[in-house]
Amino acid sequence: MTSAQAQQYQSAVALWALLRPYSGLKLQLDCGHHVTLCPGHPLVNDIVIRQSARRLVCPSCAYTGM
């Protein structure tokens, strides 16, 4: 990757700024499991974004390929 290409990327802080307004949002993921979004809180549920399949799944289902 060239330095010009690397400069096109933002840090992960930009993603946290996008997620902050959704804190406390309760979701049912595409795999059927439930999560509550609490960005910045130590006791949170993890989610996996499957961009190619346009799915949000839990880490267990992502690992098993569901």
TAKARA-V264340 format. One record per backbone hydrogen bond with DSSP energy under -0.5 kcal/mol. NH is the residue of the N-H (numbers start at 1). CO is the residue of the C=O. E is the energy in kcal/mol with one decimal. If there is no record, write none. Layout:
BEGIN
nh | co | e
NH | CO | E
NH | CO | E
END
This chain:
BEGIN
nh | co | e
6 | 2 | -2.3
7 | 3 | -1.6
8 | 5 | -1.2
9 | 6 | -1.2
14 | 11 | -1.4
16 | 12 | -1.9
17 | 13 | -1.9
18 | 14 | -1.3
19 | 15 | -1.8
20 | 16 | -1.7
22 | 19 | -1.8
23 | 20 | -1.7
24 | 37 | -5.1
25 | 22 | -2.2
27 | 35 | -2.8
29 | 27 | -0.6
29 | 33 | -3.1
30 | 56 | -2.1
31 | 56 | -0.7
32 | 29 | -1.7
35 | 27 | -2.4
37 | 25 | -2.7
38 | 36 | -0.5
41 | 38 | -2.1
44 | 42 | -0.8
45 | 36 | -0.8
48 | 57 | -3.2
50 | 48 | -0.7
50 | 55 | -3.0
51 | 49 | -1.2
54 | 50 | -1.1
55 | 50 | -1.8
57 | 48 | -2.4
57 | 55 | -0.5
62 | 58 | -2.2
63 | 59 | -2.2
64 | 60 | -1.8
65 | 61 | -0.8
66 | 61 | -2.3
END
